[in-house]
Amino acid sequence: MVKKVAVWSVSDTMRDIFPQSRELRETVERHGWNLYDMTDQPEGRAYSWDEINRMSHAEQFEVYHNYMFIPKPKAGQTLRDAYAVTKGFGPSLVIDDPNDDR
């Protein structure tokens, strides 16, 4: 009798999640910002503000993904209105693989 064994790696089950995601999210949120994953833009174009408003901010962060900092909106404020205050000069973030040799 041959026994079949399922084989998978940690990255298969975790989608290459940045190990300090929780700490990063807490730090960013403590400073009044949220991060939105902009990696998979639709049809090669940038997301519209309507599309971004329907997104949830990232709870965990994936290696090599691109994230947009958007200030936490005030009650009744859209993400676009919250971002307009920054005049496009907010921080940016790309998470590299912490296991890569540098």
Beta strands, then each sheet from edge to edge (+ up, - down):
strand 1: 33-37
strand 2: 66-71
strand 3: 92-94
sheet 1: 1+ 2- 3+
end
